[in-house]
Amino acid sequence: MRMVSEEEGRQFAEKQNAHYCETSALSGKGIETVMSAIAECILQEEQRLLKQSLELGNSVFDLASPAASEGTETGGGAKGRGGGRGGGGNGKGCCAIL
């Protein structure tokens, strides 16, 4: 039983600036492909951030932080709002630049 049409799924993905993939929880079709693609994206982002960090002379970065993808120097979330791992919203970042 199809819950969402392919066109509806594609439109939603486009609005979210996301990729669209067909999968089936019942048969497992497409699951391995999607999981591999996600793992590859994570690896590429980690490598990009490491390269950026090395170019800037920074040695600490946090993939869980929104600030990491913005190229800021703290892993504590955007403008130090405590958005990263362990940030807790206390205004202090979870990571320090050494």
Sequence and secondary structure as in RCSB ss.txt:
>XXXX:A:sequence
MRMVSEEEGRQFAEKQNAHYCETSALSGKGIETVMSAIAECILQEEQRLLKQSLELGNSVFDLASPAASEGTETG
GGAKGRGGGRGGGGNGKGCCAIL
>XXXX:A:secstr
  SS HHHHHHHHHHTT       TTT TTHHHHHHHHHHHHHHHHHHHHHHHHHHT     TT HHHHHT S S
SSGGGSS STT TTSSS S    
